[in-house]
Amino acid sequence: MSPKDCDILIHGGGPVGLACAAWILQKFPEAKLTLLDRNPADDAELVAADSRGIALSHGSKLLLDTIHAWPSDCADIHRVHVSQAGRFGRALMTREELRQDALGHIIRYRDIHITLRQALRNIQVKSPNFIWQHIDNNVEHDHINAQCVVHAEGGLFKKQDWVESGRDYGQSALVGLVEVENSIPYQAWERFTAEGPLAVLPSHYGPNILNLVWCGSPESSHQRLQLSDAEFLTSLQNEFGSRIGRFLKIQDRRLFALGLNYRKQITKDHEVWIGNAAQALHPVAGQGLNLGLRDAYLLAEKLAGLFSSALDQQTAVQIQNTLESYAQSRKADRTTTIGLTDLMARVFTSNLAPVVVARGLALSALQWLPPVKTALARQMMFGRR
């Protein structure tokens, strides 16, 4: 088979593109599938790449388990404590309330990336028509003819080559690893400050080394990035409080711009957009990659079913109808997740008195109305079905 002649072409070798390819081939090993990957064929460079912690829901774990793509190194979240700095309102979510093994998991980006590459290589052995093409970022690749084109290029906010709908929150996220004095195992902390959310999350480095995500204005975040370690830890201690004792050490500080960018239409003719190529979200609820993996899983089901049923008789109309069916099936989950993330990003950065009171009441309602808390937690874990 020539790489210029395939049924399905996937642009993007990040986690969402890799997962989509793996699920298609798992369901239909004979698929004529080509994956264009701008990463090198060897994993060596990726091992030393992005080490930031990524939040994955328990629902994502269940999906990735189906292709044996769950990293061995991860940190489970059993409890989430949510509060406002200097204001009333708090809520505690636990795995026992939801009768789940965990509420979520924190994994290094590079680990999920490499594990998915290894899973796809294992599936590739039984996929005679699959071509995994590694392309140079600086070299134009030849045009490839494909009946269906999947865009999974991803990208971070302000680093994407497309802008359609959304908003710039005027925020940056400062991320890093922080050592604390008295960690509570398996517990995540989400504290809403005057400038935005401050999250302290478990890591696989051990109970006292935690992932830090501190959101604030670009100016404040840049200033924090320039502080000495001692000055930074003092500032962090003042903002977070003493719930987990003293903050002892900070390392690997980096900044990311925050915003919302999403496509209103995720299909056009024989093309479809998934993951960050379809929507880039604020990290306040940790939903970006989780939503992208749900995109990839459902699209794989649709495409595997289509091309395995009448491989030699596909028409542009059949493909377009399948993609439109996919878009319709994703509408509720996308709309709910994008809307909820956007609302949280805006509400929890406002200092208007009515908003402050309202969010305090909302947190209290979560704590004292279990059905509301359960519904929200299930949305975060499994999406809208």
Backbone torsions as a table, in degrees:
resi	resn	phi	psi	omega
1	MET	NA	135.9	177.5
2	SER	-85.2	140.9	177.8
3	PRO	-65.6	-11.2	179.3
4	LYS	-88.3	1.9	-176.9
5	ASP	-139.0	99.8	-179.5
6	CYS	-144.2	164.7	176.4
7	ASP	-81.1	-43.6	-175.7
8	ILE	-126.9	128.8	176.1
9	LEU	-118.3	123.5	178.1
10	ILE	-109.3	121.2	174.3
11	HIS	-91.7	118.0	175.5
12	GLY	118.3	119.8	-179.5
13	GLY	-108.5	28.8	172.0
14	GLY	-81.0	-175.4	-177.0
15	PRO	-54.9	-40.5	-177.5
16	VAL	-70.6	-43.9	177.6
17	GLY	-63.8	-42.4	178.4
18	LEU	-62.8	-45.0	-178.7
19	ALA	-64.0	-41.3	179.6
20	CYS	-61.8	-45.4	178.5
21	ALA	-61.2	-44.2	-178.4
22	ALA	-63.2	-43.2	-179.2
23	TRP	-68.2	-37.8	177.0
24	ILE	-61.6	-48.2	-176.6
25	LEU	-70.6	-31.2	175.9
26	GLN	-64.0	-41.6	-177.8
27	LYS	-80.4	-28.9	-178.0
28	PHE	-145.0	84.1	-175.2
29	PRO	-59.1	-24.4	-177.8
30	GLU	-83.5	1.7	-175.8
31	ALA	-56.8	135.4	174.0
32	LYS	-84.7	89.4	-170.5
33	LEU	-122.8	134.1	174.3
34	THR	-121.7	132.3	177.6
35	LEU	-113.4	123.1	175.6
36	LEU	-96.7	117.5	-172.0
37	ASP	-124.6	121.2	179.1
38	ARG	-84.9	1.2	174.7
39	ASN	-88.4	152.6	179.0
40	PRO	-65.6	157.6	-179.1
41	ALA	-65.5	-32.9	-179.5
42	ASP	-84.7	146.3	-178.5
43	ASP	-83.5	-6.2	-171.0
44	ALA	-56.4	-44.4	-178.8
45	GLU	-67.3	-33.3	-177.8
46	LEU	-72.1	-28.1	179.8
47	VAL	-60.0	-33.9	-179.3
48	ALA	-98.8	14.1	-175.5
49	ALA	-90.0	-150.8	-170.4
50	ASP	-53.2	116.7	-178.2
51	SER	-105.8	8.1	-178.5
52	ARG	-64.5	148.2	179.1
53	GLY	-78.4	133.5	178.9
54	ILE	-114.9	134.5	178.4
55	ALA	-85.0	124.6	174.2
56	LEU	-119.6	135.9	-179.2
57	SER	-77.1	165.9	176.8
58	HIS	-66.7	-29.4	175.7
59	GLY	-63.2	-39.1	177.2
60	SER	-65.1	-38.3	177.3
61	LYS	-60.0	-44.1	179.6
62	LEU	-61.8	-38.6	178.1
63	LEU	-67.0	-48.1	-177.4
64	LEU	-67.7	-28.1	176.0
65	ASP	-60.4	-28.0	-177.8
66	THR	-67.3	-21.2	177.0
67	ILE	-117.5	18.9	177.3
68	HIS	54.2	47.4	-175.4
69	ALA	-119.6	32.1	179.1
70	TRP	-98.1	122.1	-178.4
71	PRO	-62.1	147.7	-180.0
72	SER	-74.6	-29.7	179.4
73	ASP	-97.1	110.6	176.3
74	CYS	-156.9	165.1	179.6
75	ALA	-120.4	123.0	-179.1
76	ASP	-81.9	149.5	173.7
77	ILE	-111.9	119.3	178.1
78	HIS	-102.4	-24.3	-179.2
79	ARG	-141.0	144.8	174.5
80	VAL	-126.4	122.2	178.3
81	HIS	-104.8	122.2	-178.2
82	VAL	-118.2	132.6	-179.1
83	SER	-153.9	171.0	175.3
84	GLN	-110.5	136.7	178.1
85	ALA	-71.4	119.4	176.2
86	GLY	72.9	11.4	-178.2
87	ARG	-133.3	165.0	177.1
88	PHE	-80.0	163.5	178.0
89	GLY	108.0	118.7	176.6
90	ARG	-152.5	157.1	176.9
91	ALA	-148.1	147.2	176.9
92	LEU	-126.9	122.7	176.9
93	MET	-107.9	138.0	-179.8
94	THR	-130.5	155.6	179.3
95	ARG	-66.9	-29.6	-179.0
96	GLU	-63.9	-37.4	179.8
97	GLU	-61.6	-34.8	-176.8
98	LEU	-97.7	-3.4	179.7
99	ARG	56.1	47.5	178.1
100	GLN	-123.2	158.5	177.9
101	ASP	-66.2	-32.8	-179.8
102	ALA	-158.4	156.2	174.9
103	LEU	-82.0	-29.3	-179.5
104	GLY	-176.3	-174.2	-175.6
105	HIS	-146.5	147.1	175.3
106	ILE	-112.1	124.1	-176.3
107	ILE	-132.0	142.3	173.8
108	ARG	-66.4	139.0	-178.7
109	TYR	-55.1	-44.9	-176.8
110	ARG	-63.3	-31.5	-179.3
111	ASP	-69.2	-43.5	178.8
112	ILE	-67.1	-35.3	179.3
113	HIS	-64.4	-50.2	-177.9
114	ILE	-67.5	-39.9	-179.9
115	THR	-63.5	-39.0	177.0
116	LEU	-67.3	-37.3	176.1
117	ARG	-61.9	-42.3	179.6
118	GLN	-66.5	-39.3	178.4
119	ALA	-63.3	-41.6	179.9
120	LEU	-66.7	-36.9	177.1
121	ARG	-62.1	-39.0	178.7
122	ASN	-64.8	-40.7	178.9
123	ILE	-71.4	-31.7	-178.3
124	GLN	-58.8	-30.6	-178.1
125	VAL	-57.4	-33.6	-177.8
126	LYS	-104.6	20.0	-176.9
127	SER	-124.5	86.5	-172.3
128	PRO	-66.5	-21.0	-176.1
129	ASN	-105.1	11.9	-179.0
130	PHE	-91.8	131.5	175.5
131	ILE	-121.5	122.2	178.5
132	TRP	-105.6	101.5	-172.2
133	GLN	-103.6	116.4	177.8
134	HIS	-91.5	124.7	-173.4
135	ILE	-118.6	148.6	179.8
136	ASP	-76.7	133.0	179.8
137	ASN	-60.5	-26.9	-174.2
138	ASN	-100.5	4.0	-177.4
139	VAL	-122.0	131.9	176.9
140	GLU	-70.1	130.2	178.8
141	HIS	-92.8	156.9	-179.0
142	ASP	-63.8	149.3	177.0
143	HIS	-66.7	136.5	179.5
144	ILE	-115.7	128.4	177.7
145	ASN	-82.7	126.8	-179.8
146	ALA	-142.4	144.7	177.8
147	GLN	-72.1	-32.6	-179.9
148	CYS	-136.3	132.4	-178.9
149	VAL	-116.0	123.9	179.3
150	VAL	-107.9	122.8	178.1
151	HIS	-98.0	114.3	179.3
152	ALA	-132.2	35.5	-174.6
153	GLU	-68.9	-23.3	175.9
154	GLY	67.3	-136.4	-178.4
155	GLY	105.7	153.3	179.4
156	LEU	-90.0	159.1	178.6
157	PHE	-56.6	138.4	-177.0
158	LYS	73.1	-2.2	175.7
159	LYS	-116.8	10.5	179.2
160	GLN	-93.7	149.1	-177.6
161	ASP	-89.8	16.2	176.8
162	TRP	-141.2	147.4	174.6
163	VAL	-141.4	124.0	-179.3
164	GLU	-124.5	-73.7	-179.2
165	SER	-128.8	153.4	177.3
166	GLY	141.8	-151.5	-178.8
167	ARG	-161.5	151.7	171.5
168	ASP	-95.0	118.8	-176.3
169	TYR	-77.7	-4.1	-176.4
170	GLY	62.5	38.1	-178.0
171	GLN	-134.1	154.6	170.2
172	SER	-127.5	152.2	175.5
173	ALA	-107.4	122.9	173.1
174	LEU	-95.8	119.6	-178.3
175	VAL	-115.6	155.5	178.5
176	GLY	179.3	-173.3	176.6
177	LEU	-115.5	130.3	-176.6
178	VAL	-125.2	136.8	176.3
179	GLU	-96.1	134.0	-177.2
180	VAL	-121.7	164.3	-174.8
181	GLU	-80.9	-47.4	-173.0
182	ASN	-131.9	71.0	-179.4
183	SER	-68.3	151.2	171.6
184	ILE	-103.3	113.5	-175.0
185	PRO	-53.9	139.0	173.9
186	TYR	65.9	16.5	-179.2
187	GLN	-109.7	136.9	174.5
188	ALA	-108.5	146.2	-179.4
189	TRP	-121.0	129.2	174.5
190	GLU	-123.5	112.0	-176.6
191	ARG	-118.7	125.1	-177.8
192	PHE	-95.5	116.2	-177.5
193	THR	-100.2	-179.2	-179.4
194	ALA	-64.2	-23.5	-177.6
195	GLU	-103.6	-11.8	-177.9
196	GLY	146.7	-176.9	-176.1
197	PRO	-71.7	144.6	174.7
198	LEU	-125.3	112.9	-176.5
199	ALA	-113.3	136.8	173.4
200	VAL	-123.6	117.3	-167.5
201	LEU	-125.8	153.0	177.3
202	PRO	-59.3	159.9	173.8
203	SER	-139.3	166.3	-179.1
204	HIS	-82.9	-0.6	-179.9
205	TYR	-77.7	-10.2	-179.3
206	GLY	133.6	168.2	-172.3
207	PRO	-65.9	-24.9	-176.0
208	ASN	-102.6	1.5	174.7
209	ILE	-108.6	113.0	-172.2
210	LEU	-118.7	151.1	173.9
211	ASN	-78.4	135.1	178.9
212	LEU	-114.4	132.0	171.3
213	VAL	-130.6	109.8	-174.9
214	TRP	-118.8	109.9	-177.1
215	CYS	-95.4	139.9	178.8
216	GLY	-165.5	-177.0	178.0
217	SER	-63.6	153.3	178.6
218	PRO	-55.9	-36.6	-179.1
219	GLU	-67.3	-49.5	179.9
220	SER	-63.1	-42.0	-178.3
221	SER	-64.2	-40.3	179.0
222	HIS	-65.6	-39.8	178.1
223	GLN	-62.9	-40.4	178.5
224	ARG	-65.4	-34.3	179.1
225	LEU	-63.7	-31.8	-176.5
226	GLN	-86.2	-11.6	-178.6
227	LEU	-65.6	153.4	170.1
228	SER	-65.7	163.3	-179.9
229	ASP	-58.0	-42.8	-177.9
230	ALA	-64.9	-43.3	179.2
231	GLU	-65.3	-40.0	180.0
232	PHE	-63.5	-46.4	-178.3
233	LEU	-63.3	-35.9	177.1
234	THR	-65.5	-43.5	178.9
235	SER	-63.5	-42.7	179.4
236	LEU	-64.6	-41.5	179.7
237	GLN	-61.8	-42.7	179.9
238	ASN	-63.8	-35.4	-177.3
239	GLU	-80.5	-37.8	-174.5
240	PHE	-88.4	-36.8	-175.3
241	GLY	99.1	-166.0	-171.5
242	SER	-114.2	22.6	-176.5
243	ARG	-60.3	-30.2	-179.9
244	ILE	-120.5	32.2	177.7
245	GLY	74.7	-153.3	-176.5
246	ARG	-85.2	147.4	170.1
247	PHE	-86.4	123.4	-168.9
248	LEU	-102.6	-32.6	-174.0
249	LYS	-154.9	147.2	176.0
250	ILE	-130.9	140.6	177.9
251	GLN	-147.4	158.6	174.2
252	ASP	58.9	49.1	177.5
253	ARG	-74.8	132.9	177.3
254	ARG	-146.3	159.2	-178.7
255	LEU	-118.0	144.4	174.5
256	PHE	-135.7	134.0	175.1
257	ALA	-72.0	146.3	-176.0
258	LEU	-119.1	138.3	177.0
259	GLY	-173.3	-178.3	178.1
260	LEU	-120.8	128.5	176.8
261	ASN	-139.3	119.1	-178.9
262	TYR	-146.1	153.6	177.4
263	ARG	-91.8	133.9	175.8
264	LYS	-71.7	-37.7	177.6
265	GLN	-113.9	121.4	-176.9
266	ILE	-100.2	4.3	174.2
267	THR	-135.5	150.6	173.9
268	LYS	-154.3	114.6	-177.4
269	ASP	54.7	-114.7	-176.2
270	HIS	-101.3	16.1	-178.3
271	GLU	-113.5	149.8	179.3
272	VAL	-144.6	145.7	-178.5
273	TRP	-117.0	133.9	-178.3
274	ILE	-134.5	163.8	177.3
275	GLY	62.1	-144.7	-179.3
276	ASN	-66.7	-14.5	173.2
277	ALA	-72.8	-17.7	177.8
278	ALA	-105.0	-34.0	-179.3
279	GLN	-158.9	128.3	173.6
280	ALA	-111.4	123.2	-170.6
281	LEU	-113.3	160.3	169.9
282	HIS	-67.5	143.5	-176.5
283	PRO	-79.9	6.3	-173.5
284	VAL	-54.2	-35.4	-179.2
285	ALA	-109.4	3.2	177.9
286	GLY	60.6	39.9	-172.0
287	GLN	-105.9	-8.5	-172.3
288	GLY	-56.0	-60.8	-177.9
289	LEU	-68.9	-33.5	179.0
290	ASN	-62.0	-44.6	177.8
291	LEU	-64.0	-40.3	178.9
292	GLY	-63.6	-38.9	178.2
293	LEU	-67.6	-36.2	175.6
294	ARG	-66.7	-37.8	173.4
295	ASP	-55.4	-52.4	-174.5
296	ALA	-62.3	-41.5	-177.1
297	TYR	-65.2	-46.8	-177.9
298	LEU	-70.0	-38.9	177.4
299	LEU	-62.4	-40.5	178.4
300	ALA	-59.9	-41.9	177.2
301	GLU	-59.3	-45.4	-178.0
302	LYS	-65.1	-47.2	-175.7
303	LEU	-72.5	-39.0	177.4
304	ALA	-62.6	-41.8	177.9
305	GLY	-64.3	-40.1	-178.9
306	LEU	-66.2	-52.8	-172.4
307	PHE	-79.3	-18.6	176.9
308	SER	-84.1	-18.9	-175.9
309	SER	-83.7	-33.5	-178.2
310	ALA	-152.6	68.9	-169.1
311	LEU	-57.7	-37.0	-174.7
312	ASP	-98.3	7.0	-174.2
313	GLN	-126.8	27.0	-178.4
314	GLN	-74.1	144.8	175.9
315	THR	-125.7	160.2	178.7
316	ALA	-58.9	-34.2	-179.0
317	VAL	-67.4	-43.3	178.9
318	GLN	-61.3	-43.4	-179.8
319	ILE	-65.7	-45.4	179.4
320	GLN	-61.9	-41.1	178.6
321	ASN	-64.2	-38.7	178.8
322	THR	-65.1	-43.0	-180.0
323	LEU	-68.3	-36.8	176.6
324	GLU	-65.9	-37.3	176.3
325	SER	-64.0	-40.8	176.5
326	TYR	-60.4	-48.7	-178.3
327	ALA	-59.7	-40.2	179.6
328	GLN	-65.8	-39.8	-178.8
329	SER	-70.0	-22.2	179.8
330	ARG	-93.4	-8.6	-171.5
331	LYS	-58.8	-48.6	-176.1
332	ALA	-63.7	-46.0	-178.2
333	ASP	-65.6	-45.7	179.3
334	ARG	-61.1	-49.6	-176.5
335	THR	-60.7	-45.7	-178.9
336	THR	-65.0	-46.9	-176.5
337	THR	-68.2	-44.7	178.2
338	ILE	-62.7	-46.1	-178.4
339	GLY	-64.3	-43.0	-179.0
340	LEU	-66.6	-43.5	179.1
341	THR	-63.6	-44.1	180.0
342	ASP	-63.5	-43.0	179.2
343	LEU	-61.6	-45.5	-179.8
344	MET	-64.6	-40.7	-179.0
345	ALA	-62.8	-36.5	-178.3
346	ARG	-83.2	-44.2	-176.7
347	VAL	-65.0	-39.7	-174.6
348	PHE	-87.2	10.6	171.8
349	THR	-117.9	4.0	-179.9
350	SER	-91.9	139.7	176.9
351	ASN	-109.7	11.8	175.3
352	LEU	-64.6	133.4	-174.5
353	ALA	-52.8	-46.6	179.9
354	PRO	-61.9	-35.9	-179.8
355	VAL	-70.4	-40.6	179.2
356	VAL	-60.2	-45.1	179.2
357	VAL	-64.4	-43.5	-177.3
358	ALA	-63.2	-41.6	-179.0
359	ARG	-72.8	-29.7	173.7
360	GLY	-64.2	-41.8	176.7
361	LEU	-64.9	-38.4	-179.9
362	ALA	-63.8	-43.4	178.0
363	LEU	-64.0	-40.4	177.9
364	SER	-63.9	-38.1	179.3
365	ALA	-63.9	-39.2	177.6
366	LEU	-60.0	-40.6	-177.2
367	GLN	-70.4	-38.8	-172.2
368	TRP	-101.6	-3.6	175.8
369	LEU	-121.6	84.6	-175.8
370	PRO	-52.1	-39.7	179.7
371	PRO	-60.6	-36.7	178.3
372	VAL	-66.7	-45.4	179.8
373	LYS	-62.6	-41.5	180.0
374	THR	-64.4	-42.2	-179.6
375	ALA	-63.3	-43.1	179.1
376	LEU	-65.3	-44.8	-178.8
377	ALA	-63.0	-40.1	179.5
378	ARG	-67.1	-34.8	175.4
379	GLN	-62.3	-43.5	179.6
380	MET	-65.6	-34.8	-174.9
381	MET	-83.9	-38.6	-170.7
382	PHE	-124.7	-8.4	-177.9
383	GLY	79.1	-179.0	179.9
384	ARG	-90.4	130.1	-178.1
385	ARG	-114.9	NA	NA
